[in-house]
Amino acid sequence: MRCEDLSKVVVIDPRDNVATAITKLNAGSIVTVRIGQSEKKVEVRQPIPFGHKLAIKRIEKGEHVIKYGEVIGRTTQAIEEGEHVHIHNVESMRGRGDIT
């Protein structure tokens, strides 16, 4: 495994459970995630394209995905720390009349 620097991912709000990749991330690499004043290391489990999200903690099935301190969707399956968070495992909750 190789270490990545802090410029590889961004967390905007300490309530976020995802980080945004600001470069392509390779599976098996380690990223250092700054959450507020603290830092943690997360192993990337799957390739993460530029601009996509990485789980920075386990997110249970049906739990909210939080980015920018806001709910942006709900998981359709459990997502492990370090996994890719995208349309294959998250459903949008915005603009839907069937969800309150």
C-alpha positions as CSV (number, residue, x, y, z in Angstrom):
1,M,0.0,0.0,0.0
2,R,1.2,3.5,-0.6
3,C,0.2,6.7,1.2
4,E,-1.7,9.5,-0.5
5,D,-1.5,13.1,0.6
6,L,-4.3,15.2,1.9
7,S,-4.9,16.9,-1.4
8,K,-6.6,13.7,-2.8
9,V,-9.9,14.0,-1.0
10,V,-12.1,16.7,0.5
11,V,-14.6,16.6,3.3
12,I,-16.6,19.9,3.6
13,D,-18.5,19.4,6.8
14,P,-17.7,17.3,9.9
15,R,-21.1,15.7,9.7
16,D,-20.3,14.2,6.2
17,N,-20.0,10.5,5.9
18,V,-18.3,10.7,2.4
19,A,-15.3,12.5,1.0
20,T,-15.0,13.7,-2.6
21,A,-12.1,12.5,-4.6
22,I,-10.3,15.5,-6.2
23,T,-8.2,13.1,-8.3
24,K,-8.6,9.5,-9.4
25,L,-8.0,7.1,-6.4
26,N,-6.6,3.6,-6.9
27,A,-7.8,0.6,-5.0
28,G,-5.4,-0.3,-2.2
29,S,-4.1,3.2,-1.7
30,I,-4.5,4.9,1.6
31,V,-5.9,8.5,1.8
32,T,-5.7,10.8,4.8
33,V,-9.1,12.4,5.4
34,R,-9.3,15.6,7.3
35,I,-12.6,15.8,9.2
36,G,-12.9,19.1,11.0
37,Q,-9.7,19.3,13.1
38,S,-9.0,15.6,13.1
39,E,-7.6,13.2,10.5
40,K,-8.0,9.6,9.7
41,K,-6.6,7.2,7.2
42,V,-8.9,5.3,4.9
43,E,-8.0,2.5,2.6
44,V,-9.6,2.8,-0.8
45,R,-11.3,-0.5,-1.6
46,Q,-12.4,0.2,-5.2
47,P,-11.1,2.6,-7.8
48,I,-12.8,6.0,-7.3
49,P,-13.0,8.4,-10.3
50,F,-12.3,12.1,-10.0
51,G,-15.2,13.9,-8.5
52,H,-16.9,10.8,-7.1
53,K,-17.5,10.0,-3.4
54,L,-15.6,7.7,-1.0
55,A,-17.3,6.4,2.2
56,I,-15.2,7.6,5.2
57,K,-17.1,5.3,7.5
58,R,-19.5,2.3,7.2
59,I,-22.9,3.5,6.0
60,E,-25.7,1.0,6.6
61,K,-28.4,0.2,4.1
62,G,-31.2,2.8,4.2
63,E,-28.9,5.4,5.9
64,H,-28.6,8.9,4.6
65,V,-25.5,9.9,2.6
66,I,-24.3,13.2,3.9
67,K,-22.1,15.6,1.8
68,Y,-21.7,19.3,2.5
69,G,-23.5,18.6,5.8
70,E,-26.7,17.9,3.8
71,V,-28.5,14.7,2.9
72,I,-27.9,13.9,-0.7
73,G,-29.4,10.4,-0.9
74,R,-30.1,7.1,0.8
75,T,-28.1,3.9,0.5
76,T,-29.6,1.0,-1.3
77,Q,-27.1,-1.4,0.3
78,A,-24.5,-1.2,3.1
79,I,-21.3,0.6,2.1
80,E,-18.0,-0.2,3.8
81,E,-15.5,2.5,4.7
82,G,-13.3,3.1,1.6
83,E,-15.9,2.0,-1.0
84,H,-17.1,4.0,-3.9
85,V,-20.4,5.8,-3.2
86,H,-22.4,6.5,-6.4
87,I,-25.6,5.7,-8.2
88,H,-25.0,1.9,-8.0
89,N,-25.5,2.1,-4.2
90,V,-27.3,5.3,-3.5
91,E,-30.8,6.6,-4.5
92,S,-31.6,10.3,-4.7
93,M,-34.2,11.7,-2.4
94,R,-34.4,15.1,-4.1
95,G,-37.2,16.0,-6.4
96,R,-39.2,12.9,-5.7
97,G,-42.8,13.2,-4.8
98,D,-43.0,9.6,-3.4
99,I,-40.5,10.3,-0.5
100,T,-41.1,12.7,2.4
